[in-house]
Amino acid sequence: METGKRRSRRGTLFCFFAAVLYSIGGLCIKVIPWNGLSINGARNVIALMVVGSYLLLSRHRLRFNRWILLGAVSVCGTNVFYTVANKMTTAANAIVLQFTAPIFVILIGILFLRRRPTWLDVGACVLVLLGVLCFFVDGLEVGGMAGNVIALISGLCYAGVFLLNDLPDSDPISSIFWGDIISVTVGLPFLVRETEFPPIAIVSVVILGAFQVGLAYVLLTIGLRTTPAVTAALVSGIEPVLNPILVAVFYHETIGPLSLFGAVVVIGSVVGYNALRARREAGAPDKETIPTI
């Protein structure tokens, strides 16, 4: 029989693989000559097929209620705002600002779920954010203010995705499905106005829909069953590191020493956090938490 610790580790691994798939987003979005809403609508058409297939194969009954709708809005907001932000500001800005999600997870937990995060949670968040900022500091440009604000809103929505399991009477995979439906509904009117459909755009949309949205969200929902929201959000710190690495590999952009240092900080923080958390779960005392505000 599978132990709780083993399920938790497997769940964290699923979240990690989801983050790896999410990381191809910036690379694909930039090469598609459409506006953000068109791209998001098109990729979610493909994602719906993937998520729908998972629902059928797993025989999971599709549900709907106000909490599932709230989760769907979080999913849709994450998809829409991140894609639009990538077209209005630099990819680095969009990723860095979206990665405020772990901070929003903790704030939502304090304000609405009456949770007190440990100093380990907060310390890891600070280190991860520091690492991400270091990684992008060489190429971080001042983008349009509206794009930066939209990217920040995407971070707030992304926090809601990590909290899907914490909503009352929730069903994360149903929230994913309905969120994709909303995304398609919003994006299709813009997609039909597009006039350029080069092969690279079609291939990129298929990759985005099948893997970066569809499969990634399926893996994340499976992982969140046994992975705390803060842990899942921190594991996603791999995403803003891998994204520019992919750009460097495929477009031969160099990565500066400070960026490499930031990558080490992010990966080291995530690995260290999970190692310390595993030790705590094994019985090590760790009762220090942030006092209730």
C-alpha positions as CSV (number, residue, x, y, z in Angstrom):
1,M,0.0,0.0,0.0
2,E,1.3,3.4,-1.0
3,T,2.3,5.6,2.0
4,G,1.3,9.2,2.4
5,K,4.9,10.4,2.1
6,R,5.4,8.5,-1.1
7,R,2.2,10.0,-2.5
8,S,3.3,13.5,-1.5
9,R,6.7,13.0,-3.3
10,R,5.0,11.7,-6.4
11,G,2.6,14.7,-6.3
12,T,5.5,17.1,-6.1
13,L,7.1,15.4,-9.1
14,F,3.9,15.8,-11.1
15,C,3.9,19.5,-10.2
16,F,7.6,19.7,-11.3
17,F,6.8,18.1,-14.7
18,A,3.9,20.5,-15.2
19,A,6.2,23.5,-14.5
20,V,8.7,22.1,-17.2
21,L,5.8,22.0,-19.7
22,Y,4.7,25.5,-18.7
23,S,8.2,26.8,-19.4
24,I,7.8,26.4,-23.2
25,G,5.1,29.1,-23.2
26,G,7.2,32.2,-23.7
27,L,9.2,30.6,-26.4
28,C,6.1,29.6,-28.5
29,I,4.0,32.7,-27.8
30,K,6.7,35.0,-29.1
31,V,7.0,33.3,-32.5
32,I,3.2,33.4,-33.2
33,P,2.3,36.6,-35.1
34,W,-1.1,37.0,-33.5
35,N,-2.4,39.0,-30.5
36,G,-2.5,37.4,-27.1
37,L,-6.2,36.7,-27.0
38,S,-6.1,35.0,-30.4
39,I,-3.2,32.8,-29.2
40,N,-4.9,31.9,-26.0
41,G,-8.2,31.0,-27.7
42,A,-6.4,28.8,-30.3
43,R,-4.3,26.9,-27.8
44,N,-7.2,26.3,-25.5
45,V,-9.2,24.6,-28.3
46,I,-6.4,22.0,-28.4
47,A,-6.2,21.9,-24.6
48,L,-9.9,21.2,-24.4
49,M,-9.3,18.0,-26.4
50,V,-6.5,16.9,-24.1
51,V,-8.5,17.7,-20.9
52,G,-11.7,16.2,-22.3
53,S,-9.8,13.0,-23.2
54,Y,-8.5,12.8,-19.7
55,L,-12.0,13.1,-18.3
56,L,-13.2,10.4,-20.5
57,L,-10.3,8.0,-19.9
58,S,-10.5,8.5,-16.1
59,R,-14.3,8.4,-16.1
60,H,-14.3,11.6,-14.1
61,R,-17.8,13.2,-14.0
62,L,-17.7,16.8,-15.0
63,R,-19.1,19.1,-12.3
64,F,-20.1,22.7,-11.9
65,N,-20.8,24.9,-9.0
66,R,-19.8,28.4,-7.8
67,W,-16.5,27.2,-6.3
68,I,-15.6,25.3,-9.5
69,L,-16.5,28.5,-11.4
70,L,-14.2,30.5,-9.2
71,G,-11.4,28.0,-10.0
72,A,-12.3,28.2,-13.7
73,V,-11.9,32.0,-13.6
74,S,-8.5,31.6,-12.0
75,V,-7.4,29.2,-14.7
76,C,-8.8,31.4,-17.5
77,G,-7.2,34.5,-15.9
78,T,-3.8,32.9,-15.7
79,N,-4.0,31.8,-19.4
80,V,-5.4,35.1,-20.7
81,F,-3.3,37.6,-18.7
82,Y,0.0,35.8,-19.1
83,T,-0.5,35.5,-22.9
84,V,-1.5,39.1,-23.3
85,A,1.3,40.3,-21.1
86,N,3.8,38.5,-23.2
87,K,2.7,40.6,-26.2
88,M,2.7,43.9,-24.2
89,T,5.9,43.6,-22.3
90,T,9.1,41.6,-22.4
91,A,8.9,37.8,-21.8
92,A,11.2,38.3,-18.8
93,N,8.9,40.9,-17.2
94,A,5.9,38.7,-17.7
95,I,7.5,35.6,-16.1
96,V,9.0,37.5,-13.2
97,L,5.8,39.3,-12.4
98,Q,3.7,36.1,-12.8
99,F,6.0,34.4,-10.4
100,T,4.6,36.5,-7.5
101,A,2.2,33.5,-7.3
102,P,3.8,31.9,-4.2
103,I,3.5,35.3,-2.3
104,F,-0.2,35.5,-3.3
105,V,-0.7,31.9,-2.1
106,I,0.6,32.8,1.3
107,L,-1.3,36.1,1.5
108,I,-4.6,34.4,0.4
109,G,-3.9,31.7,3.0
110,I,-3.5,34.3,5.8
111,L,-6.4,36.6,4.8
112,F,-9.1,34.1,3.7
113,L,-8.1,30.5,4.7
114,R,-6.8,31.4,8.2
115,R,-3.5,29.6,7.6
116,R,-0.2,30.5,9.3
117,P,2.7,29.8,7.0
118,T,6.0,28.6,8.5
119,W,9.2,30.6,8.4
120,L,10.4,27.9,6.0
121,D,7.6,28.7,3.6
122,V,8.3,32.4,3.7
123,G,12.1,32.0,3.6
124,A,11.9,29.8,0.5
125,C,9.5,32.3,-1.2
126,V,12.0,35.1,-0.6
127,L,14.9,33.1,-1.9
128,V,13.1,31.9,-5.0
129,L,12.0,35.4,-5.9
130,L,15.5,36.7,-5.3
131,G,16.9,34.0,-7.6
132,V,14.3,34.8,-10.3
133,L,15.2,38.5,-10.2
134,C,18.9,37.8,-10.3
135,F,18.4,35.5,-13.3
136,F,16.6,38.2,-15.3
137,V,18.4,41.3,-14.1
138,D,20.8,41.4,-17.1
139,G,18.0,41.4,-19.7
140,L,15.1,42.8,-17.7
141,E,13.8,45.8,-19.7
142,V,11.2,48.3,-18.8
143,G,8.2,47.2,-20.6
144,G,4.8,48.9,-21.0
145,M,3.3,49.6,-17.6
146,A,-0.1,48.1,-18.7
147,G,1.7,44.8,-19.7
148,N,3.5,44.7,-16.3
149,V,0.2,45.2,-14.4
150,I,-1.5,42.5,-16.5
151,A,1.4,40.1,-15.7
152,L,1.0,40.9,-12.0
153,I,-2.7,40.1,-12.3
154,S,-1.7,36.8,-13.9
155,G,0.4,36.0,-10.9
156,L,-2.6,36.5,-8.6
157,C,-4.7,34.2,-10.9
158,Y,-1.9,31.7,-10.9
159,A,-2.1,31.6,-7.1
160,G,-5.7,30.7,-7.4
161,V,-4.8,27.7,-9.6
162,F,-2.5,26.3,-6.9
163,L,-5.4,26.7,-4.4
164,L,-7.9,24.8,-6.5
165,N,-8.0,21.9,-4.0
166,D,-8.5,24.2,-1.1
167,L,-11.8,25.7,-2.3
168,P,-15.0,24.2,-0.7
169,D,-16.7,21.5,-2.8
170,S,-14.0,21.9,-5.4
171,D,-13.1,19.8,-8.4
172,P,-9.8,21.0,-10.0
173,I,-10.0,19.1,-13.3
174,S,-13.6,20.5,-13.8
175,S,-12.3,24.0,-13.1
176,I,-9.6,23.4,-15.7
177,F,-12.1,22.3,-18.3
178,W,-14.5,25.2,-17.7
179,G,-11.6,27.6,-17.6
180,D,-10.5,26.4,-21.0
181,I,-14.1,26.8,-22.2
182,I,-14.1,30.4,-21.1
183,S,-10.7,31.0,-22.6
184,V,-11.9,29.7,-26.0
185,T,-15.1,31.8,-25.8
186,V,-13.1,35.0,-25.1
187,G,-10.4,34.3,-27.7
188,L,-12.3,33.0,-30.7
189,P,-13.7,36.4,-31.8
190,F,-10.1,37.6,-32.0
191,L,-8.8,34.5,-33.7
192,V,-11.2,34.7,-36.6
193,R,-9.8,38.2,-37.4
194,E,-6.3,36.9,-37.8
195,T,-5.0,36.9,-41.4
196,E,-1.6,35.3,-41.1
197,F,-1.3,31.5,-40.5
198,P,2.3,30.5,-41.1
199,P,3.4,26.9,-40.4
200,I,5.4,28.0,-37.3
201,A,2.3,29.5,-35.8
202,I,0.2,26.4,-36.3
203,V,2.8,24.1,-34.9
204,S,3.4,26.4,-31.9
205,V,-0.3,26.6,-31.2
206,V,-0.6,22.8,-31.2
207,I,2.4,22.5,-28.9
208,L,1.0,25.1,-26.6
209,G,-2.4,23.6,-26.4
210,A,-1.4,19.9,-26.2
211,F,1.5,20.2,-23.8
212,Q,1.9,23.7,-22.3
213,V,-1.8,24.0,-21.3
214,G,-3.6,20.7,-21.7
215,L,-1.1,18.1,-20.4
216,A,0.5,20.5,-17.9
217,Y,-2.8,21.3,-16.2
218,V,-3.7,17.6,-16.0
219,L,-0.3,16.9,-14.4
220,L,-0.8,19.8,-12.0
221,T,-4.2,18.7,-10.9
222,I,-2.9,15.2,-10.2
223,G,0.0,16.7,-8.3
224,L,-2.1,19.1,-6.2
225,R,-4.0,16.1,-4.7
226,T,-1.1,15.4,-2.4
227,T,1.0,18.5,-2.7
228,P,0.4,21.6,-0.5
229,A,-0.3,24.8,-2.5
230,V,2.9,26.6,-1.3
231,T,5.1,23.7,-2.2
232,A,3.5,23.4,-5.6
233,A,4.0,27.1,-6.2
234,L,7.6,26.9,-5.1
235,V,8.3,23.9,-7.4
236,S,7.0,26.0,-10.2
237,G,10.1,28.2,-9.7
238,I,11.7,25.9,-12.2
239,E,9.5,27.5,-14.9
240,P,11.0,31.0,-15.0
241,V,14.5,29.5,-15.1
242,L,13.9,27.0,-17.9
243,N,12.0,29.5,-20.1
244,P,15.0,31.7,-20.9
245,I,17.3,28.7,-21.0
246,L,15.2,27.3,-23.8
247,V,15.4,30.7,-25.6
248,A,19.2,30.6,-25.1
249,V,19.4,27.1,-26.6
250,F,17.2,27.7,-29.6
251,Y,18.0,31.3,-30.3
252,H,21.7,31.3,-29.1
253,E,21.2,34.0,-26.5
254,T,23.9,34.1,-23.9
255,I,23.2,33.8,-20.2
256,G,25.2,36.0,-17.9
257,P,27.0,34.9,-14.7
258,L,24.4,36.7,-12.5
259,S,21.6,34.8,-14.4
260,L,23.4,31.5,-13.8
261,F,23.7,32.4,-10.1
262,G,20.0,33.2,-10.0
263,A,19.2,29.7,-11.5
264,V,21.3,28.1,-8.8
265,V,19.5,30.1,-6.1
266,V,16.0,29.1,-7.5
267,I,16.9,25.4,-7.9
268,G,18.8,25.2,-4.7
269,S,15.9,26.9,-2.8
270,V,13.3,24.5,-4.2
271,V,15.4,21.4,-3.6
272,G,16.4,22.6,-0.1
273,Y,12.8,23.5,0.8
274,N,11.5,20.1,-0.2
275,A,14.4,18.4,1.7
276,L,13.7,20.3,4.9
277,R,9.9,19.7,4.5
278,A,10.5,16.0,4.1
279,R,12.6,16.0,7.2
280,R,10.0,17.9,9.1
281,E,7.3,15.4,8.0
282,A,9.6,12.6,9.1
283,G,9.4,13.9,12.7
284,A,11.8,16.8,13.0
285,P,10.2,19.5,15.2
286,D,9.3,22.7,13.3
287,K,6.6,24.5,15.1
288,E,7.7,28.1,14.4
289,T,5.1,29.9,12.4
290,I,4.4,33.5,11.6
291,P,2.0,35.0,14.2
292,T,-1.5,35.7,13.1
293,I,-2.0,39.3,12.0
